[in-house]
Amino acid sequence: MRGVAGVEPAAQLGHPEIDRQISLFGLEGQDRIKSVRVGLVGLGGLGSHLAQQLAYLGVTRYALVDGDQTSSHSLNRLVIAYSDDINEYKTDLAERLNRAIKPDAEVTNVPYHLPHPEAQAALAQVDLILGGLDNDAPRPQLTDLASAHRIVYVDAATDVHASDGPLVYGGWVVAAGISPGCLFCLDLLDQRQIRHATMTPEELAAEAAIYGVPHRTALTSQATDLPRRPGRRLDQP
């Protein structure tokens, strides 16, 4: 019996670490997991955990996309990093972890942010895109890319917020391509943040003057700092 074209189900035998998965998915299902090409965009608090768990699940083909380097304040949520990994690219650390778990992993390492051409080219070749982004600016680009290439795009986000009173936490998981509506359709994107991400410092300063508030370049943030429009929280439907 054969699973995905070119992959022998028997190749999975002799690996006790996936015996329970084979009992759930079957040999053919496990071979599909092994063969699927996954694009991971954003390798912070969410994306690094996705990279780890996908490797344990048996995924071996990746496009890793993130232009950020590890900082000391992000170590508490990066399962791919240790204290001596400061200033290392997150894509390098995720690749290291993937290969440690699955030595036969095929990894396309792209240490750039979207819309860099190398990031777009790598993601155009995958079967599934998983987003673990910390701001909305790349989300429309991923939506467009996934739509153009007919790729399923699953976007995940999370937030913890306490400045307005009691601790509030929440998030979302949105799948575009297998369910009705995308991030645009569901009104989940912060259009002001997206617009600011495309503006020059001079344009940002001019807008700040128009609105009469000091300009602060605080549009990119840590993985837990998701944008919120006034009157809406991520824990609300």
C-alpha positions as CSV (number, residue, x, y, z in Angstrom):
1,M,0.0,0.0,0.0
2,R,1.2,3.5,-0.8
3,G,0.3,6.8,0.8
4,V,1.3,10.1,-0.7
5,A,3.0,9.7,-4.1
6,G,6.6,8.8,-3.7
7,V,6.5,8.0,0.0
8,E,6.3,4.4,1.2
9,P,4.2,3.8,4.3
10,A,6.7,1.2,5.4
11,A,9.2,4.0,5.8
12,Q,7.4,5.0,9.0
13,L,7.8,1.5,10.6
14,G,10.5,1.1,13.2
15,H,9.8,4.5,14.7
16,P,8.2,3.9,18.1
17,E,7.8,7.6,18.8
18,I,5.0,7.8,16.3
19,D,3.3,4.4,17.0
20,R,0.3,6.1,18.7
21,Q,-0.1,8.5,15.9
22,I,-0.1,5.7,13.4
23,S,-2.8,4.0,15.4
24,L,-4.9,7.3,15.1
25,F,-4.0,8.4,11.5
26,G,-3.0,5.1,10.0
27,L,0.2,4.6,7.9
28,E,-1.2,6.5,5.0
29,G,-2.3,9.4,7.2
30,Q,1.1,9.6,8.8
31,D,2.8,9.6,5.4
32,R,0.6,12.6,4.4
33,I,1.8,14.4,7.5
34,K,5.4,13.6,6.7
35,S,5.0,14.8,3.1
36,V,3.0,18.1,3.6
37,R,4.9,21.3,3.0
38,V,4.2,23.8,5.8
39,G,5.0,27.5,5.7
40,L,5.5,29.0,9.2
41,V,5.4,32.8,9.3
42,G,6.4,34.3,12.6
43,L,8.4,32.2,15.0
44,G,7.8,33.9,18.3
45,G,5.6,32.9,21.2
46,L,3.1,31.1,19.0
47,G,5.2,30.2,16.0
48,S,8.1,28.6,17.9
49,H,5.6,26.2,19.6
50,L,4.1,25.4,16.2
51,A,7.5,24.5,14.9
52,Q,8.2,22.2,17.8
53,Q,4.9,20.4,17.8
54,L,4.8,20.0,14.0
55,A,8.2,18.3,14.2
56,Y,7.0,15.9,16.9
57,L,3.9,15.3,14.8
58,G,6.1,14.1,11.9
59,V,6.2,17.1,9.5
60,T,9.5,17.2,7.7
61,R,9.1,19.9,5.0
62,Y,9.2,23.5,6.0
63,A,9.5,27.1,4.9
64,L,10.4,29.1,7.9
65,V,9.8,32.9,7.5
66,D,10.8,35.5,10.1
67,G,13.1,38.5,10.0
68,D,13.5,38.9,13.7
69,Q,16.4,37.9,15.9
70,T,16.1,36.6,19.5
71,S,16.2,39.1,22.3
72,S,16.5,38.6,26.1
73,H,12.9,39.6,26.7
74,S,11.6,37.0,24.4
75,L,13.3,34.0,25.9
76,N,10.4,33.3,28.3
77,R,8.2,32.2,25.4
78,L,10.5,30.8,22.7
79,V,10.8,27.0,23.0
80,I,13.5,27.2,20.2
81,A,15.9,29.4,22.1
82,Y,18.3,29.3,25.1
83,S,20.1,32.1,26.9
84,D,23.1,31.9,24.6
85,D,21.0,32.4,21.5
86,I,20.5,36.1,21.9
87,N,20.7,37.9,18.5
88,E,20.4,34.7,16.6
89,Y,17.7,34.6,13.8
90,K,14.6,32.8,14.9
91,T,14.5,30.9,11.6
92,D,18.0,29.5,12.4
93,L,16.8,28.4,15.8
94,A,13.6,26.8,14.5
95,E,15.6,25.0,11.9
96,R,18.0,23.7,14.5
97,L,15.1,22.4,16.6
98,N,13.4,20.8,13.5
99,R,16.5,19.0,12.5
100,A,17.2,17.8,16.1
101,I,13.8,16.2,16.2
102,K,13.7,15.1,12.5
103,P,17.2,14.9,11.1
104,D,15.8,14.3,7.6
105,A,13.8,17.6,7.6
106,E,13.8,19.7,4.4
107,V,14.0,23.3,5.5
108,T,13.8,26.5,3.5
109,N,15.2,29.1,5.8
110,V,14.0,32.7,5.0
111,P,15.3,35.3,7.6
112,Y,13.2,38.1,6.1
113,H,9.9,39.6,6.7
114,L,7.1,39.8,4.2
115,P,6.9,41.1,1.5
116,H,10.5,40.2,0.8
117,P,10.6,38.3,-2.5
118,E,12.4,35.3,-1.0
119,A,9.6,35.0,1.6
120,Q,6.9,35.2,-1.0
121,A,8.7,32.7,-3.3
122,A,9.2,30.1,-0.5
123,L,5.6,30.4,0.7
124,A,4.2,30.0,-2.8
125,Q,5.5,26.4,-2.8
126,V,3.9,25.2,0.4
127,D,0.6,23.3,0.9
128,L,-0.3,25.0,4.2
129,I,0.5,28.4,5.7
130,L,0.4,28.8,9.5
131,G,0.7,32.4,10.7
132,G,1.9,33.3,14.2
133,L,2.3,37.0,13.7
134,D,2.6,39.8,16.2
135,N,1.0,42.6,14.1
136,D,-1.5,42.9,11.3
137,A,0.7,44.4,8.6
138,P,1.7,41.0,7.0
139,R,-1.7,39.5,7.3
140,P,-3.2,41.0,4.2
141,Q,-0.1,40.0,2.2
142,L,-0.5,36.4,3.4
143,T,-4.2,36.5,2.6
144,D,-3.4,37.6,-0.9
145,L,-0.6,35.1,-1.4
146,A,-2.7,32.2,-0.1
147,S,-5.6,33.2,-2.3
148,A,-3.5,33.6,-5.4
149,H,-1.9,30.2,-5.0
150,R,-4.9,28.4,-3.5
151,I,-3.1,27.6,-0.3
152,V,-5.0,27.1,3.0
153,Y,-3.9,29.8,5.5
154,V,-4.5,29.4,9.2
155,D,-3.8,32.5,11.3
156,A,-3.4,32.3,15.1
157,A,-3.2,35.1,17.5
158,T,-3.2,35.6,21.3
159,D,-3.2,38.4,23.8
160,V,-3.0,39.0,27.5
161,H,-4.2,42.5,28.7
162,A,-4.6,44.0,32.1
163,S,-4.3,47.7,31.8
164,D,-8.1,48.3,31.8
165,G,-8.8,46.3,35.0
166,P,-9.0,42.6,35.5
167,L,-6.7,40.3,33.6
168,V,-8.2,39.5,30.1
169,Y,-6.8,36.9,27.8
170,G,-8.0,35.6,24.5
171,G,-7.2,35.2,20.8
172,W,-8.3,33.6,17.6
173,V,-7.7,30.9,15.1
174,V,-9.0,31.8,11.6
175,A,-8.7,29.4,8.6
176,A,-8.9,31.0,5.1
177,G,-9.5,28.6,2.3
178,I,-11.5,26.0,4.1
179,S,-14.1,28.1,5.8
180,P,-16.2,31.2,4.7
181,G,-14.5,34.5,5.1
182,C,-10.9,35.7,5.5
183,L,-9.3,38.1,8.0
184,F,-10.6,41.0,6.0
185,C,-14.2,39.6,5.7
186,L,-14.4,38.9,9.4
187,D,-13.1,42.4,10.3
188,L,-10.2,41.1,12.3
189,L,-7.5,43.4,10.9
190,D,-6.4,46.7,12.3
191,Q,-6.5,48.9,9.2
192,R,-4.7,51.8,10.9
193,Q,-1.8,49.6,11.9
194,I,-1.6,48.2,8.4
195,R,-1.6,51.7,6.9
196,H,1.1,52.9,9.3
197,A,3.3,50.0,8.4
198,T,3.6,51.3,4.8
199,M,4.3,54.9,5.7
200,T,7.7,56.6,5.9
201,P,8.9,58.3,9.2
202,E,8.1,61.7,7.6
203,E,4.5,60.6,6.8
204,L,4.0,59.2,10.3
205,A,5.2,62.5,11.8
206,A,3.0,64.5,9.5
207,E,-0.1,62.4,10.5
208,A,0.8,62.7,14.2
209,A,0.9,66.5,13.8
210,I,-2.5,66.4,12.0
211,Y,-4.1,64.5,14.9
212,G,-2.3,66.6,17.5
213,V,-0.5,63.8,19.3
214,P,3.2,63.0,19.7
215,H,4.4,60.4,17.3
216,R,5.9,57.2,18.8
217,T,7.1,54.4,16.6
218,A,5.5,51.6,18.6
219,L,3.7,49.8,15.8
220,T,5.7,46.6,16.1
221,S,5.6,44.8,19.3
222,Q,6.2,41.6,21.2
223,A,4.3,38.4,20.3
224,T,1.7,39.0,23.0
225,D,1.0,42.6,22.0
226,L,-1.8,42.3,19.4
227,P,-3.7,45.3,18.0
228,R,-7.0,46.1,19.5
229,R,-9.5,48.6,18.1
230,P,-11.4,50.7,20.6
231,G,-14.2,48.9,22.2
232,R,-13.2,45.4,21.1
233,R,-11.2,42.8,22.9
234,L,-9.8,39.6,21.5
235,D,-11.7,37.5,24.0
236,Q,-15.0,38.8,22.5
237,P,-16.6,37.0,19.6
